[in-house]
Amino acid sequence: MTMPNIRRLLVYMLKCITGTLLVFLLAWLLDYKDYIWCLISVMLVLSPEGSDAVPLAMSRIKANLVGAAAGLIMLVVHPPAIIMVSGAVAITVVLCTLLQLEIAARSALAATIIVTLHEAGKHVWDTAVERIIAVLAGCLLGLVITFLFHSRFTSHPVDAPPPQQEA
């Protein structure tokens, strides 16, 4: 493994660990038990790539919003689970294609499934809204982590100030 590959691996690993720690910390501070959806969303937004990490994160966030919206659309229809999930998946794929988000379609599909599936006996709308909030929070955390690890201030050394001119 070359040195740049090792560095890329370490940065990606640190981003994922940072995301995990932030989700667990926030869940503990807010006494939030259903943090798995937020954690999954953080991991879906993070990317091992350095050069296009921010645009890719933005694309994945948009795709997650598409997936969550498709899940909500199918919750309104409220057919049996197999039809609801299949319909939401179809809507997600079509919307991702129309919005040119194919590269992030897997993130959108994960968000779709997170929103449409729920435990038996749970209130559908409460669960959906909680999961949408968790997905959005995870996306935002992933974006913040991406900015922190790939901003021009952390990725490149700060230029030395220009030398003073003598009067």
N, C-alpha and C positions, 0 to 999 in steps of 0.2 A: 504494500500500500504506500502510495507516495505521500509526501508531507502535506500538499494541499488537500488530498483526500482525507487524511487524518484530521486536519484542521476543520474541514467541512463536517465530518462525522462528529467531532467534539462540539462544534457550535450547534448542530442540530440536536444532539443529545442534551446539551444545556438548555436549549429552547424548550424541549419537551419536559425536562425536569422542572424548569421554571413554571411552565404552564400547570403541571401537576401540583406543585407546591402552592401556587396562587389559588387554584380551584379549591384545594383542601383547606387552605387558610380562610378563604371567603366563606366556604360552607360552614366551617367551625364558628366564625364570627357571626354569621347570620343564622346559625342553628338550622341550616338547610340540609335535609337528609337525601334529597333526590339529585345529588350533584353529578351523577354519572353522565347525564346528557350534556351538561356544560363541559365536562372533561373530554368527552368524545368530540364535541365541537371545536374545542381548543386544538386537539390533535389533528383534526381535519383541516384546519386553517394553516397550521404550521407547515413549513416546507424545508427540505434539506438544502435547497438551492439558495445561493446567496445573491446572485446577480438579479434575479427576477422575483425575489421573495415578497416584496411589498405588492407588486401588481398581481401576483398569484394569490396572495392572501385576500386582496380586494375582490378578485374574481370568485374565490371560494365563498366569501361572505355573501356576495350577490347571489350565488348559486344556493346557499343555505336559505336565503330569504325566499327564493323561488320555491324551494322544496317545502318550506314551512307554509307558504301560501297555498301550494297545491294540496298539502295535507288539510288545511283549513277548508278549502273548497270541497273536498270530499267528505269532511265531517258534516258539512251542511246537508249534503245528499244523504249521508248516514245509511248506506246499504250494509250488507254483511261485510265482515272484516276483509275477506279475500277480494271482494269486488272493490271495496273502498281503497285498500292498499294498492291493488292493481291499477285502478283508475288514477290515483294520486301519482303513481310511478309514471304512467303514460303522460299525464299532464306535465310532470316535471321534465321528462325527456323532451317533450315538444317545446316547452318554454325555454329550456336551456339552449335548444337548437336555435329558436327564433331570436334569443337574446345573445347569441354567439358566446355561450358559456359552456360549450361542450367539454373543454378541458377540466372544468370543475363540476361536471355532472355527477360524479360519484359523491361529492360532498352534498350536493342537492338531494340526491337519492337517500343518503343517510338521514338528512333532516326530515325528509318526507316520511320515512319509516318511524323516526322518533316521534313525530307529531301524531301520526295516524294510529299507531298501536298503543294500547293502554291495558292496564290490568283489569280483569273482570271485576265488576262492582264499583269501579271508579266512575266519577262523573266525567263524561267525555270532554266537556268544554273546560272544566277546571284543569284537567290533566293536560289538554292541548295548550292552553294558555301558559301554564307553568312550564311546559316543555319548550314552547316558543321563546319564552323569556330566558330559559336556561341555554338554549341554542344561541340566541343573540348575545347573551353574556359571554359564552364561550368564544364566539366569533370576535367580539371586541377584545377579550383578553388575548386571543391569538394575534390580533392585529397589533395591539400594544407591544406584545413580546417581539413580534417581527420588527416593528419600528425600533425597539430598543437594541436589538441585535444587529440590525442592518441599516441603521441611520448613518448618515455621512459622518456624524460625530464619533460613532463607535467603530466604524469600519475603516476609517482612514485617519492617519495621524493629523493632528491640528497643525496647520502651517505656522511657521515661526513668524512673529511680527516683523514687518519690514524694518530695515535698519534706519536709525534716525539720521536725518541729513544735518550736516553742520551748517550753521548760519554764517 
